Amino acid sequence: MLKRALPTILFASVLTLGASSSAKAGDIIQTLPDFGSTDSYDFDTTFPTPGVSTTVGTYTFTIPTGNFVTGITISGFFGSELYGVNTALSDYYLGYAGDETAVEVANCDSASLNCYSGQEGPYAWGPVTLTQAQIADLAPALANGSLDFTYTWDSTTPPISFGSGYLDQYVNVGPATIDISTAPTPEPATVLFCFSGLAALAAVRRFRKI
Amino acid sequence: MKKIDFALCVSMALFAPVLVGTSAAQNAQWTATSSPIQATIAGGPWTLGQGGSAKTGGAFDGPTPYCTPGNSGGGTERVNAATVNTFNPYYFPFVVGSGQNVKGYFDYRPKDINEAVVAATSTNAGQSWTFQEMVEQLTTECPNSDKNTASSGGNDNGEGHGTIISYAGSTILYTLNRMNGHVDSDGLIVHQIVPRGANALNPLPASSPFMQPPTANVIAGWNFNNLSGTQTTPAASTNPGAGAASTLGMTNSYTYSTTPLTVGSTDGSNVTKTTLSSDPSGTAAHNIGPNNNEAWRVVGVGLTGSQTTGTPGTGNGWNLAAPPCTQGAQFMVNTTGFQHIVFQYDWYTTNQGVRDLQALYTTDGINWTPVGPIQVTAGGSAFNNQITIDFKALGITSVEGKPNFGVRLVSVYDPDYPGYSIPTGGNVCSSTATGTYTAASLGSNNQPVVYNNNSGNWRFDEVNVLGTANGTNPITSDPIINTTGLVNPDGILAVVPNTYPIEVLYISKTLNSDYLAPTNYPVCPPSIPNGNLNDDVEVVRIATTTNFVNFTDITPLNTPAFSLTSSPNSPIPMVNGLSDPSTTSYSGIRWVSPNGTLIQLSNGNWGLFFGGGNCLDGDSDAFHALMYAESAGSDLTNWTVINGINNPIASIAQVSNVTDPQSGQTVTIPSTTPLVGQSVSLGLYDWFSGRVYAPQAIVTSPSTVSLVFAGYNAGFQLGGSSKDYSSYRNIGQVNLAVTNGVTLP
């Protein structure tokens, strides 16, 4: 994964080289509103196609010039105040259009989970902290300032009877909040200074060993 | 260390966890951390406070009447855009969610005016609410007086006791069908809802299927509004060429009296004004109800002069000697070109009219077959509105496309009266059936009495035969689906969280049955406040479902605790320890009401908040106190009441120095101060001092709940002109905390 992400990291680093030294560290926090799917698992007519992604919402933001992303956390709710208090079996991702490696951040994928069968939700999930490799996967979206929060139906969902037919099942999720941490990208002079220091430190250690 | 000391230490070490465990399994002990308040609602339909203060104004002519413009101008129902009002007249809350942000479903029921399901949200755990949507309302009529009572009470018997099951992202709403002949015997009505923001009850329609069906789907219909005088074959008001009505058995030679001898009757059926049918287009102006409608009275007149012996002019047509299924009315309708046939009618009985009606149908005009259950009138001088026979739902498609289709509505013997029997196969019309006709009004002991053989009659209104050419449901886009397997359900008491099959505790209420074996229990004396009697048997039962419609009752057999030596009780399906349907003690819980709350506790027990009642009330609506019980471990069949009638969470006003029917001792009920409120004497009456029930416990922290509940003030319980209609069906809230280490999920 790291090997695959390395070019992206380098790409992101290049993007920020030479940026203004006035950039400051900070968090970008955005919340998507309650969501209830309008399509459902309609077992009466067709079995749902697993793996087809549906967008809950899109985070749009701007990474301050001269900054780079140091961390991403996301949290939310299964079930929604405005829709249903729980949700159909489903998996949730951060990604972007055309992305085949969207990052799974949450799932409600077992019939024994409260998020699916409970009466009193919504049920909180997260916060989930993305790894540096996952952040690297999202680099193009971060650069574009647009991250999609999506879900797919979980294909393990069995039909649930409703009278003589089947129960229509809906994905309902509450507010999902993302926190993107940023920090100023070190300037070339600073990098050079740091490397100088590190070289000096290495020399000192080498000298002491001798 | 001596061996014995060592052994003691080892023993203590081994048993210490057990001792700790025992301590941890103590029941939850609740305390109040706030005073109960009346909640508010922003927006929504008319509220009681808009009608004015006690005994002044009201829904008809109060400062802000129920309709706009209101008063004699009628108009349309008021909708408050964002006005904040005291949360009444709503009751039977059902709250989902935890913490501060919750969603509630409520039973909106302005007395004798309307009933509907309302959804609202709260961001402070139930202290104040914001209206979202109202659906399934019973009627759009405006009241004709503040009490809308007309001659015998308006109409607010719609869909009540709403409860919710959420599963797999879907929401299923269950309601009680309060219509006469359906309440506490039909299954609960099942609706699937798909909340969409403010349309929290999407896609349910604004009007209940109890309202009038679309006129376009009426093949032939009779509202009798344009008829008068004697009518033995009244013409249909809708598509008169498609239908023909006639009486049955009113011309006869039966004996009506022997002293003096009175024999014979001839058909004298006529159209007469009879209020409170479902007919919305009566003679009252401006959408004011209940309308003073015309109805068809089926009755005989005594023969005169030489035609009879004895007293002339007194035989009224209805007679004990008539074989079952031979007296009543007949409606013949050509259904050619129509599918999905539905027959609907309003049926009225006078106090002395025959109590039991059976519908028959024919496809050839010759052979008649009973269809549906025997209809038992809910009382005398009352309409039983919109009784519906959905032939397609019953699997009877042979009635479609038939020129000689017809329905008869005829009198049958009373199954509740001794001596009743019908042959194997259950045909109530059989010539070998035995029994007798009884009167609509019950006797002083609430038991049926034999029809007096010479007075009383039936009336009909809004008789419609409906169908569609394409086979869709002709009545509504929201057809009634009833649960099966729940026995006489009055509502769901609680849904067991995180179960599949879904498990529920429900209220099983069998009307007028505490004098019938095997539930022939000691009866309550007339209630203290108003002398009311009640004979309903009500127990809590358990059922499971995998498809939200068909339930399997899994209640074990238990024996009600209190019984007379002369009449020991038999085991019946009921959970144990929660209530005793046979107790007459004022300290006992004889009845339990729907819409409680189950909470799984850290001690491994289930905790249950519930409403219950006793013989002081004379009413099986179970509104005497908010109480709390626990059931050990995963067992939901055995309960221990922690906060009962005498140490309740909340209670109606205290009653002092009354003689307990069971013990004979002088008692004060409740004997201790309730946890919440001070419903004792000295004038300190709470807004729930008349009735209190339906506790919804919202978990707000690991040690606290917000309790949302319903109540009436004491004035409502008073009779006659003293009754106060300005404060009933209030929604309120109070905070409770657990004090002994038990934590909540």
Interface residues (C-beta under 8 A of the other chain):
Chain A: D34 G36 S37 S40 Y41 G79 E81 L82 Y83 G84 V85 N86 T87 A88 L89 A111 S112 N114 Y116 S117 G118 Q119 E120 G121 P122 T157 I160 S161 F162 G163 S164 L167 D168 Q169 Y170 V171 N172
Chain B: V96 G97 S98 N101 K103 T121 I164 I165 S166 Y167 A168 G169 S170 T171 I172 V190 Q192 V194 P195 R196 G197 A198 A200 I481 V495 P497 N498 T499 Y500 T546 N547 F548 V549 N550 V699
